[in-house]
C-alpha cells in the first residue's frame, strides 16, 4: 500500500483509502453484507467506498465506527494544534479564518471644478 498524501490526486487518495478500509474489514473477517447490516448502509455503498468512489461523509463515519476506527480521526484532526498554533496573534483561540490583508486603496478625492 502506498501513502495517502498531498502528492497524490484525489482519485488516488480515495482509492488508497478504500483499499485500506477493505483490508481492515477483511482482517476482522467481516463480509460486505455483515458490514452493511451493521452500519445500516447498502452493500453497494460499502463496495463503492472500498473501490475509492465518492460516497457521503456520513457513510464513511458509519463504516469507521463499525470497524472501531472512528478514533483515528483524532489523529488527523486533533482538537487543538500542538504548540499553541491554534491561538490568534492576540492569544485568544481562533474561531474563524481571517481575510487576507491586501493593501488598502487610497480614498478618492473629489475635486470640484
C-alpha angles and dihedrals in degrees: 000000000000128000123269109233153128091278092067127075119252089254092052092048092048091048091051092046090051092048091051092050090050090050092051091048092051092046087059091046093237121150122222088247092054092046091049090052092047093050099037089237129127116263088237090059090054090050092047091051092050090048090057096250124147113272135163118283089234089060091052091050092049091051093046090050092049090050090046090242100114091104091066088077087072088066093051096040109026119191091242132016118246119256097025094285089142090070124096122232088268092059094251124123111266113244099179142010118268126238116247114268103233118179112275119243116240113254117263113253115220107217112190119213 
